[in-house]
Amino acid sequence: MDIVFIKANNQKKIYQDLSKDFTGIEPPLWLALTAAYIREYGFSVAVIDAEAENLDTQETVDRIKEFNPRLASVVVSGTNPSASTLNMPGAGEVLREMKKKCPGIPTVISGLHPSALPERTVKEETADFVMEGEGLSTHLELLQALKSGKTLDEEFALDGLWYKRDGRIISHPRAVNVNDLGILPMPAWDLLPMEQYRAHNWHCFGHVDERQPYAVIYTSLGCPFNCSFCCINVTFGGSGIRYRPPVKVVEEIDFLVKNYGVKNIKVLDELFAMKQTHVEELCDRLIARGYDLNFWVYGRIDTVKESMLAKMKKAGINWIAYGIEAGSKRVRDGVSKGRFDQEQIRKVVKMTQAAGIYVVGNFIFGLPEDDLQTMQETLDLAKGLNCEYANFYCAMAYPGSKLYDDALAQGIALPRTWTGYAQFSEETFPLATKHISGADVLRFRDKAFDEYYGSPVYLNMIEEKFGVRTVEHIKEMCSVKLKRKY
């Protein structure tokens, strides 16, 4: 085998007991895309999704040894900004075990976190190479060099590559991104254990026992905005957005529907509901197919347009997740997300629901300007909106974000472990604000979650829209109590 791509398993540490039934298990799309890209050049490729197959570290390494690849690539990119750093412990365990059990197999680690902290990753992890950036061309060139006979004691002058030689850290400029997404192949779905993936529980409200099969797709890469709590653009080297041709997107959906019977689909674009011509062409093509699909997408309060929504609903887009973040405009302004006010938030949520689309409200407690009063304002706003689902996050200074750089500059305490960046882990360690501690933020967040999902107003709305079984499911979810160290 020329190359094996690996997604390590860290689910239990990240989600505690929620990982059993309530969390989604997502296909590693960036890994599958890179695998397909490499395969286009004639190399033999395999994928090990240890998370989906619930493999422990030893089982994962045993599987790698069976393939005996020229290169083992551990990819730690998730499908949102908070899905990479917290997966580093699992990735690191696989790399260390490989160094013990099969030291002759060259290893590389890539993804959002390594791109954010390439030098630190070189120093701390046992990988032979670290990749910064998208990694498509860098993976290809590294594999070509190894196949030509280049050995690990030689230097590799490849864009995007970091490594150690004789105690020195050697780096090269990040590789140029692929500008035309239309030339990229379809992700290598055939290499993934497709029967293992399941949708997020709320994505299937109304049919919570039918969360499989499940897939994720992309219609664009990147984001044109620079919210200070977000790290997504570090993979791409800066803000900006590239669109994939809608005809290619729909060809992939055709493939997923016909070959795997997929119905539940997440669109991982950081900002899907923005460019109207792109959205409408994609929706028109889906409407013409007549599929009965269940999509969810991301949108922004200040980019979604009413004229988009009816067509989106008709195309099968049943859920939009909006980054509302905070109830205080002062708090939103402090993280460069202040282009809308409360009235606009309420208007857009009602407008979306009037179109028959359910709303996921994303809220963050503990942003730099937050105090107990402003966090209460955020909770009050969430309860007033009464969205069909609400994600309550603690502010985290993810590597690659401005919050991370600011925390380092100001001496604000950061998590001692990468698992400390996981919202639902026992070790989670939220960022302190200018006014309150991280422990105060975490206590408020967990109390807010119980208050929101235990509200009779919310549960009555859910029963009316989705039925008694969904209410029972929510109560089961709320009965799982998270352990917290801090």
C-alpha positions as CSV (number, residue, x, y, z in Angstrom):
1,M,0.0,0.0,0.0
2,D,1.3,3.4,-0.9
3,I,-0.5,5.5,1.7
4,V,-2.9,4.9,4.6
5,F,-5.0,7.8,6.0
6,I,-6.0,7.5,9.6
7,K,-8.6,9.2,11.8
8,A,-7.8,8.4,15.4
9,N,-10.5,7.6,18.0
10,N,-11.0,10.0,20.8
11,Q,-14.8,10.0,21.2
12,K,-15.1,8.7,24.8
13,K,-12.7,11.4,26.1
14,I,-14.3,14.1,24.1
15,Y,-18.0,13.4,24.8
16,Q,-18.0,11.1,27.9
17,D,-21.3,9.1,28.0
18,L,-23.0,11.2,25.4
19,S,-20.8,9.4,22.8
20,K,-22.9,6.2,23.2
21,D,-26.1,7.4,21.6
22,F,-26.5,11.1,21.3
23,T,-23.5,12.5,19.3
24,G,-23.1,12.3,15.6
25,I,-20.4,10.1,14.0
26,E,-19.3,12.1,11.0
27,P,-17.4,10.8,7.9
28,P,-13.9,12.4,7.9
29,L,-14.5,14.4,4.7
30,W,-11.2,16.2,4.4
31,L,-9.4,12.8,4.8
32,A,-11.6,11.2,2.2
33,L,-11.1,14.2,-0.2
34,T,-7.3,13.9,0.2
35,A,-7.4,10.1,-0.3
36,A,-9.4,10.6,-3.6
37,Y,-6.9,13.3,-4.8
38,I,-3.9,11.0,-4.2
39,R,-5.7,8.0,-5.8
40,E,-6.1,10.1,-9.0
41,Y,-2.4,10.0,-9.5
42,G,-2.3,6.2,-9.5
43,F,-1.2,5.5,-5.9
44,S,-2.8,2.8,-3.8
45,V,-4.8,4.2,-0.9
46,A,-6.5,2.9,2.2
47,V,-8.4,4.6,5.0
48,I,-8.8,3.6,8.7
49,D,-11.5,5.5,10.5
50,A,-10.8,4.3,14.0
51,E,-13.5,6.6,15.4
52,A,-16.3,5.1,13.3
53,E,-15.1,1.5,13.8
54,N,-14.5,2.1,17.5
55,L,-10.9,0.9,17.3
56,D,-8.5,1.6,20.2
57,T,-4.9,2.7,19.6
58,Q,-3.4,-0.7,19.5
59,E,-6.1,-2.0,17.1
60,T,-5.5,1.0,14.9
61,V,-1.7,0.5,14.8
62,D,-2.2,-3.2,14.1
63,R,-4.4,-2.3,11.1
64,I,-1.7,0.1,9.8
65,K,1.0,-2.6,10.1
66,E,-1.2,-5.0,8.1
67,F,-1.2,-2.4,5.2
68,N,2.6,-1.8,5.6
69,P,2.3,1.6,3.7
70,R,5.1,3.8,2.3
71,L,3.4,6.6,4.3
72,A,0.9,6.7,7.2
73,S,-1.0,10.0,7.3
74,V,-2.9,10.9,10.5
75,V,-5.5,13.6,9.7
76,V,-7.0,15.7,12.5
77,S,-9.3,18.0,10.6
78,G,-12.9,17.8,11.7
79,T,-15.8,19.5,10.0
80,N,-16.0,22.5,12.2
81,P,-13.5,24.8,13.9
82,S,-13.8,23.0,17.3
83,A,-13.2,19.5,15.9
84,S,-9.4,19.4,15.4
85,T,-7.5,20.4,18.5
86,L,-9.5,18.2,20.8
87,N,-8.6,15.2,18.6
88,M,-4.9,15.7,19.0
89,P,-4.6,13.3,22.0
90,G,-5.9,10.3,20.0
91,A,-3.7,11.3,17.0
92,G,-0.7,11.6,19.2
93,E,-1.3,8.1,20.8
94,V,-1.4,6.5,17.4
95,L,1.8,8.2,16.3
96,R,3.7,7.2,19.5
97,E,2.5,3.6,19.3
98,M,3.6,3.5,15.7
99,K,7.0,4.7,16.6
100,K,7.3,1.8,19.1
101,K,5.7,-1.0,17.0
102,C,6.5,0.0,13.4
103,P,9.2,2.7,13.4
104,G,10.1,1.9,9.8
105,I,6.8,3.3,8.4
106,P,7.1,7.1,7.8
107,T,4.4,9.2,9.4
108,V,2.8,12.6,8.8
109,I,0.2,14.6,10.7
110,S,-2.0,17.2,9.1
111,G,-5.2,19.1,9.7
112,L,-6.4,22.3,11.2
113,H,-4.5,22.1,14.5
114,P,-1.1,21.2,13.0
115,S,-1.6,24.1,10.5
116,A,-2.3,26.4,13.4
117,L,0.7,25.2,15.5
118,P,3.2,23.5,13.1
119,E,6.3,24.3,15.0
120,R,4.8,23.1,18.3
121,T,3.5,20.0,16.7
122,V,6.9,19.2,15.3
123,K,8.4,19.5,18.8
124,E,5.7,17.7,20.7
125,E,4.5,14.8,18.4
126,T,6.5,11.8,17.1
127,A,5.4,12.3,13.5
128,D,8.2,12.3,11.0
129,F,6.5,15.2,9.2
130,V,3.9,17.9,9.9
131,M,1.9,19.5,7.2
132,E,0.7,23.1,7.2
133,G,-2.3,24.1,5.0
134,E,-4.7,22.1,2.9
135,G,-2.2,19.3,2.3
136,L,-3.4,18.0,-1.1
137,S,-0.3,18.8,-3.1
138,T,2.0,18.3,-0.2
139,H,0.7,14.8,0.5
140,L,1.2,14.0,-3.2
141,E,4.7,15.4,-3.4
142,L,5.8,13.7,-0.2
143,L,4.5,10.4,-1.4
144,Q,6.2,10.8,-4.7
145,A,9.5,11.6,-3.0
146,L,9.3,8.5,-0.7
147,K,8.4,6.2,-3.6
148,S,11.3,7.5,-5.6
149,G,13.6,6.2,-2.8
150,K,14.1,9.3,-0.7
151,T,14.9,8.4,2.9
152,L,13.9,10.0,6.2
153,D,17.5,11.2,6.9
154,E,17.4,13.4,3.7
155,E,15.9,16.8,3.4
156,F,12.5,17.3,1.7
157,A,12.1,20.7,0.1
158,L,8.3,20.6,-0.2
159,D,5.9,23.5,0.3
160,G,3.8,23.1,3.5
161,L,6.2,20.6,5.1
162,W,7.8,20.8,8.6
163,Y,10.2,18.3,10.2
164,K,13.3,17.9,12.4
165,R,16.8,17.2,11.2
166,D,19.8,17.0,13.5
167,G,18.0,19.0,16.2
168,R,16.9,21.7,13.8
169,I,13.3,22.4,12.8
170,I,13.0,22.8,9.0
171,S,10.0,24.5,7.5
172,H,8.8,25.5,4.0
173,P,6.2,28.1,2.9
174,R,2.6,26.7,2.8
175,A,1.6,25.2,-0.5
176,V,-0.8,27.2,-2.8
177,N,-4.4,26.3,-2.3
178,V,-6.4,24.6,-5.0
179,N,-8.3,27.6,-6.6
180,D,-10.7,25.7,-8.8
181,L,-12.6,23.2,-6.6
182,G,-14.2,21.8,-9.8
183,I,-11.1,19.9,-10.6
184,L,-11.0,18.0,-7.4
185,P,-12.4,14.4,-7.4
186,M,-15.3,13.2,-5.4
187,P,-14.2,12.2,-1.9
188,A,-13.3,8.5,-1.6
189,W,-16.6,7.3,-0.1
190,D,-15.9,3.7,-1.1
191,L,-12.9,3.6,1.3
192,L,-15.0,4.6,4.3
193,P,-17.2,2.4,6.6
194,M,-20.4,4.1,5.4
195,E,-22.7,1.9,7.5
196,Q,-21.1,3.3,10.7
197,Y,-21.9,7.0,10.4
198,R,-24.9,8.6,12.1
199,A,-26.4,12.0,12.1
200,H,-26.6,14.4,15.1
201,N,-29.6,13.6,17.1
202,W,-31.4,17.0,16.6
203,H,-30.9,16.7,12.8
204,C,-33.4,13.8,13.0
205,F,-36.0,15.2,15.4
206,G,-39.2,13.6,14.3
207,H,-37.4,10.5,13.3
208,V,-34.6,10.1,16.0
209,D,-34.4,6.4,15.5
210,E,-33.5,6.9,11.8
211,R,-30.1,8.6,11.9
212,Q,-28.4,6.3,9.5
213,P,-27.1,6.3,6.8
214,Y,-25.5,9.7,7.0
215,A,-23.0,11.8,5.0
216,V,-21.4,15.2,4.8
217,I,-20.7,17.3,1.7
218,Y,-19.0,20.6,1.0
219,T,-20.2,23.2,-1.6
220,S,-17.5,25.8,-0.6
221,L,-14.3,26.1,1.4
222,G,-13.3,28.9,3.7
223,C,-15.1,31.9,5.2
224,P,-14.8,35.6,4.2
225,F,-15.2,36.8,7.8
226,N,-12.7,37.0,10.7
227,C,-14.6,36.3,14.0
228,S,-12.0,36.3,16.7
229,F,-13.2,33.1,18.3
230,C,-13.0,31.1,15.1
231,C,-9.9,29.3,13.7
232,I,-11.3,27.8,10.5
233,N,-9.3,30.0,8.1
234,V,-5.9,28.9,9.4
235,T,-6.1,25.8,7.2
236,F,-6.5,28.0,4.2
237,G,-4.0,30.8,5.1
238,G,-6.5,33.6,5.6
239,S,-10.1,34.6,5.0
240,G,-11.9,34.0,1.7
241,I,-14.3,31.6,0.1
242,R,-14.1,29.3,-2.9
243,Y,-17.2,27.7,-4.4
244,R,-17.6,24.2,-5.8
245,P,-19.6,24.0,-9.0
246,P,-23.2,23.0,-8.1
247,V,-23.2,20.4,-10.8
248,K,-20.4,18.6,-9.0
249,V,-22.1,18.8,-5.7
250,V,-25.3,17.3,-7.0
251,E,-23.4,14.5,-8.8
252,E,-21.9,13.6,-5.4
253,I,-25.4,13.6,-3.8
254,D,-26.6,11.4,-6.6
255,F,-23.8,9.0,-5.8
256,L,-24.5,9.0,-2.1
257,V,-28.2,8.4,-2.6
258,K,-27.9,5.7,-5.2
259,N,-25.0,3.8,-3.7
260,Y,-25.6,4.2,0.1
261,G,-29.2,5.2,0.5
262,V,-28.2,8.4,2.2
263,K,-31.0,10.7,3.4
264,N,-29.5,12.7,6.2
265,I,-26.8,15.1,5.0
266,K,-24.8,17.9,6.6
267,V,-23.4,20.7,4.4
268,L,-20.2,21.5,6.2
269,D,-19.6,24.9,4.5
270,E,-18.8,27.5,7.2
271,L,-21.3,29.8,5.4
272,F,-23.7,28.2,3.0
273,A,-26.6,30.7,3.0
274,M,-24.7,33.7,1.6
275,K,-24.2,33.8,-2.2
276,Q,-27.7,33.7,-3.6
277,T,-26.8,32.5,-7.1
278,H,-24.9,29.6,-5.8
279,V,-27.6,28.6,-3.3
280,E,-30.4,28.8,-5.9
281,E,-28.6,26.9,-8.6
282,L,-27.8,24.1,-6.2
283,C,-31.4,24.1,-4.9
284,D,-32.9,24.1,-8.4
285,R,-30.8,21.0,-9.3
286,L,-31.9,19.2,-6.1
287,I,-35.5,20.1,-6.6
288,A,-35.4,18.7,-10.1
289,R,-34.1,15.4,-8.7
290,G,-37.2,15.0,-6.4
291,Y,-35.2,13.4,-3.6
292,D,-36.7,13.3,-0.1
293,L,-33.5,14.4,1.7
294,N,-32.9,16.0,5.1
295,F,-30.1,18.6,5.0
296,W,-28.7,21.0,7.5
297,V,-26.6,24.0,6.7
298,Y,-24.9,27.0,8.4
299,G,-26.0,30.5,7.9
300,R,-25.4,34.0,9.3
301,I,-28.1,36.3,10.5
302,D,-26.7,39.1,8.3
303,T,-26.3,37.1,5.1
304,V,-29.4,34.9,4.7
305,K,-32.2,36.3,2.4
306,E,-35.9,35.6,2.6
307,S,-35.9,34.9,-1.1
308,M,-33.5,32.0,-0.5
309,L,-35.5,30.2,2.1
310,A,-38.5,28.8,0.2
311,K,-36.3,27.3,-2.4
312,M,-34.0,25.9,0.3
313,K,-36.9,24.2,2.0
314,K,-38.2,22.7,-1.2
315,A,-34.7,21.3,-1.9
316,G,-34.7,19.4,1.4
317,I,-32.8,21.9,3.6
318,N,-34.7,21.4,6.9
319,W,-32.3,23.0,9.4
320,I,-30.2,26.1,9.4
321,A,-27.6,26.7,12.2
322,Y,-27.1,30.4,12.9
323,G,-24.2,31.8,14.9
324,I,-26.1,34.1,17.2
325,E,-23.3,33.8,19.8
326,A,-24.4,36.4,22.4
327,G,-27.4,38.4,23.6
328,S,-25.3,41.5,24.1
329,K,-24.3,43.5,21.1
330,R,-21.3,44.8,23.1
331,V,-20.1,41.2,23.6
332,R,-20.6,40.4,19.9
333,D,-18.8,43.6,18.9
334,G,-15.8,42.4,21.0
335,V,-15.4,39.4,18.8
336,S,-16.0,41.0,15.4
337,K,-19.6,39.6,15.2
338,G,-21.6,42.8,15.8
339,R,-23.2,43.5,12.4
340,F,-26.7,42.7,13.6
341,D,-28.9,43.5,16.6
342,Q,-31.5,41.6,18.7
343,E,-34.4,42.8,16.4
344,Q,-32.7,41.4,13.3
345,I,-31.9,38.1,15.1
346,R,-35.6,37.7,16.1
347,K,-36.7,38.7,12.6
348,V,-34.5,36.2,10.8
349,V,-35.3,33.3,13.1
350,K,-39.0,33.9,12.6
351,M,-38.5,34.3,8.9
352,T,-36.7,31.0,8.7
353,Q,-39.3,29.1,10.7
354,A,-42.1,30.7,8.6
355,A,-40.4,29.1,5.6
356,G,-40.7,25.7,7.3
357,I,-37.0,25.4,8.2
358,Y,-36.0,24.6,11.8
359,V,-33.4,26.7,13.5
360,V,-30.3,25.7,15.5
361,G,-29.2,28.7,17.6
362,N,-25.5,28.6,18.4
363,F,-24.6,30.6,21.6
364,I,-21.3,31.2,23.3
365,F,-20.9,31.9,27.0
366,G,-17.6,33.5,28.2
367,L,-16.6,35.7,25.4
368,P,-14.0,38.4,26.5
369,E,-16.6,41.1,27.4
370,D,-19.0,38.6,29.1
371,D,-20.0,38.8,32.8
372,L,-22.8,37.0,34.6
373,Q,-25.3,39.6,33.5
374,T,-24.5,39.5,29.8
375,M,-24.5,35.7,29.9
376,Q,-27.9,35.8,31.4
377,E,-28.9,38.1,28.5
378,T,-27.7,35.4,26.1
379,L,-29.7,32.8,27.9
380,D,-32.8,35.0,28.0
381,L,-32.5,35.6,24.3
382,A,-32.1,31.9,23.6
383,K,-35.2,31.1,25.6
384,G,-37.2,33.9,24.0
385,L,-36.3,32.6,20.5
386,N,-37.1,29.1,21.5
387,C,-35.2,27.6,18.6
388,E,-35.9,23.9,17.8
389,Y,-32.3,23.3,19.0
390,A,-29.7,25.4,20.8
391,N,-26.0,24.7,21.2
392,F,-24.5,26.3,24.3
393,Y,-20.8,26.6,24.1
394,C,-18.1,27.9,26.4
395,A,-15.7,30.3,24.7
396,M,-12.5,28.5,23.9
397,A,-9.3,30.0,22.6
398,Y,-8.7,27.5,19.8
399,P,-5.2,27.5,18.3
400,G,-5.4,29.5,15.1
401,S,-7.9,32.0,16.4
402,K,-7.3,35.6,17.5
403,L,-8.6,34.6,21.0
404,Y,-5.7,32.2,21.3
405,D,-3.2,34.8,20.3
406,D,-4.7,37.3,22.6
407,A,-4.7,34.8,25.5
408,L,-1.0,34.1,25.0
409,A,-0.2,37.8,24.8
410,Q,-2.2,38.7,27.9
411,G,-1.2,35.7,30.0
412,I,-4.7,34.2,30.2
413,A,-4.7,30.6,31.3
414,L,-5.3,28.0,28.6
415,P,-6.1,24.3,28.9
416,R,-3.2,22.2,30.0
417,T,-4.2,19.4,27.6
418,W,-5.7,19.3,24.2
419,T,-8.7,17.4,25.6
420,G,-9.3,20.6,27.7
421,Y,-10.5,22.2,24.5
422,A,-13.4,19.7,24.2
423,Q,-16.7,21.2,25.2
424,F,-18.1,18.1,26.7
425,S,-15.0,16.5,28.2
426,E,-14.3,16.1,31.9
427,E,-11.2,18.2,31.5
428,T,-12.8,21.1,29.6
429,F,-11.2,24.4,30.6
430,P,-13.1,27.5,29.3
431,L,-11.4,30.8,28.8
432,A,-11.7,33.4,31.6
433,T,-13.3,36.7,30.6
434,K,-12.3,40.2,31.6
435,H,-14.8,39.9,34.5
436,I,-15.3,36.2,35.6
437,S,-13.3,33.0,35.7
438,G,-13.5,30.0,33.4
439,A,-15.1,28.0,36.2
440,D,-17.9,30.6,36.5
441,V,-18.5,30.3,32.7
442,L,-18.7,26.5,32.8
443,R,-21.1,26.5,35.7
444,F,-23.3,28.9,34.0
445,R,-23.2,27.0,30.7
446,D,-24.2,23.7,32.3
447,K,-27.0,25.3,34.3
448,A,-28.2,27.1,31.1
449,F,-28.3,23.8,29.2
450,D,-30.5,22.2,31.9
451,E,-32.8,25.2,32.1
452,Y,-33.3,25.5,28.4
453,Y,-34.0,21.8,27.7
454,G,-36.1,21.3,30.8
455,S,-38.3,24.2,30.0
456,P,-42.0,23.2,29.5
457,V,-42.3,26.0,26.9
458,Y,-39.5,24.3,24.9
459,L,-40.7,20.7,25.4
460,N,-44.3,21.6,24.5
461,M,-43.1,23.2,21.2
462,I,-41.0,20.1,20.5
463,E,-43.9,17.7,21.1
464,E,-46.2,19.8,18.9
465,K,-43.6,19.8,16.0
466,F,-41.9,16.5,16.3
467,G,-44.0,14.2,18.6
468,V,-43.7,12.5,21.9
469,R,-40.8,10.2,20.9
470,T,-38.5,13.2,20.3
471,V,-39.4,14.7,23.7
472,E,-38.5,11.4,25.3
473,H,-35.2,11.4,23.5
474,I,-34.4,14.9,24.7
475,K,-35.2,13.9,28.3
476,E,-32.9,10.8,27.9
477,M,-30.1,13.1,26.6
478,C,-30.6,15.5,29.6
479,S,-30.3,12.6,32.0
480,V,-26.7,12.1,31.0
481,K,-24.8,14.3,33.4
482,L,-21.3,15.4,32.4
483,K,-18.4,15.1,34.9
484,R,-16.4,18.4,35.2
485,K,-13.0,18.7,36.7
486,Y,-12.9,22.5,36.9
